[in-house]
Amino acid sequence: MQWVSEAEHSWAAVSLNRALGPYLSWRRYFEAWITLARAACQAARGNADRAAGAGALTDLGSALRQAGRKTEAIDAHTAACTLFEQGDDLPGLAMARNALGIALQEAGRLLEAVEVHTSNTRLFRSLMDDWGEGLAWTNLGGALRNLRRAAEAADAHQRACVLLQTAGDRHTAASAQGNLARCLLDVDRPSEAIAMYRQALATHTEFNDWYGAGIALAGLARAYESTHDHAQAQDHWSRAAEVFTRANAYQDAAAAARSAATEASGPQK
């Protein structure tokens, strides 16, 4: 994208990143998103636009994180937070901190992630942003679960479900339902987890979010494993493998296929 350095074309990179970034993320074309987000960052710097630069850095960090490049992702998100703070852009800062907390969590820096997400629930509440606060509770729940604080994690995810549904975002609420279901399994409540996973699966399928559907199917498979219903577990692992393939998530598909094969040769025979 050498044309980004040309003034008459530079803003095209920013616009393209805004328009295509969500699609590239959804379809898991992470390397393409990294390239596009870097171009947007370069364009914003060239035009000395702090707000555009902060947004592009947030997108770059998310793309890097999903591509498994955790340290680079944390650096990008930290830089984005700095730019939003310098511009006194509290809504932008709140979203950037959400992303930073996720990157910290995936890098194993869990206590830092809990601190970021806890403060962010308060920031979004001060902004009267139900949707953003729901995201912050979702992310806090994930970090708490990884710290094996299951009851606190379940409470956080329950709060997230209510806030996201109140905000009218059924798709993101479905992800929160899946997270809550996982916590319900942690505390040995498989029947409730199965019901929650089924709700999440229906919504992800409605939105053609095949990766989200795969996550819900894999969760259902684990829930059936916990109840020793191996036939249902095998069926849902097989379906998860198919759906993950459709989502271009080939490593997840391979893992689900291996789990299906294990169930096929397991105790139900």
C-alpha positions, 0 to 999 in steps of 0.5 A, a space after each residue: 500500500 505505497 499509495 498511502 504516502 500520497 496525500 491525495 490517497 491517504 484518507 482512503 486507507 482510513 476509510 477502507 479500514 473503518 469499512 472493511 475492518 469489521 468484515 475482515 475480523 468476522 471472516 478471520 482474515 487477520 493478516 489482511 486486516 493488519 496490513 489495512 490497519 497499518 496503512 490507516 495508522 500511517 495515513 493518520 500520522 501523515 495527516 496529524 489526525 490524533 482521533 483517526 490515529 487512535 482508532 486505527 491503532 485500536 483496530 491494529 491491536 485487535 488484528 494483531 491480537 487475533 493473529 496471535 501477536 500478543 506483545 505487539 497488540 498490547 503495544 498498539 492498544 497502549 498507544 491508542 489509549 494514550 492518544 485518546 487520553 491526550 484528546 480527552 476522548 472518553 468514549 474512545 478511551 473506554 473502547 481502547 481500554 476494553 481492547 487493551 484488557 483483552 490483550 493483557 488477558 490473552 498474554 496471561 497478565 490477568 491481574 492487570 486485565 482485571 484492573 483495566 476492565 473493573 475501572 472500565 465498567 465504571 467509566 462506561 457507566 459514567 458515560 451512560 453507555 449500556 452497550 459499552 458497559 456490557 462489553 466491559 463486564 464480559 471482558 472482566 468475566 473472562 479474566 475472572 474465570 481465568 483466575 478461577 474465580 468462577 462465581 464472580 465471573 458468572 455474575 459479571 457475565 450475567 450483568 453483561 447479558 442484561 446490559 447488552 440485551 437492554 442496548 438491543 445488541 442481540 449478537 453480542 449478547 449471544 457471545 455473553 450468553 456463551 460466556 455465562 454458559 461456560 461459567 455455569 459448567 464450571 460450577 456444575 450446572 450443566 442443564 442451565 449451561 445447555 439452555 444458554 448455549 442453545 440460545 447463543 447458537 440460535 442467535 449466532 446462526 441467525 447472524 451467519 456468525 459461523 465462528 460464534 456458532 462453532 464456539 456454542 456447538 463446542 460448548 454444548 459438546 463439553 456440556 454433554 460430556 459433563 453429563 456423560 451423554 457421549 452420543 450428543 457430545 460426538 454429534 455436537 463436536 462433529 457439527 462444530 468441526 463443520 461450522 469452524 471450517 465454514 468460518 475459516 477457523 481450521 485449527 479449531 475445526 481440527 480440534 473439534 474433529 479430534 474430539 468427535 473421534 475421541 467420543 466415537 471410540 469412547 464409552 458409548 460403544 
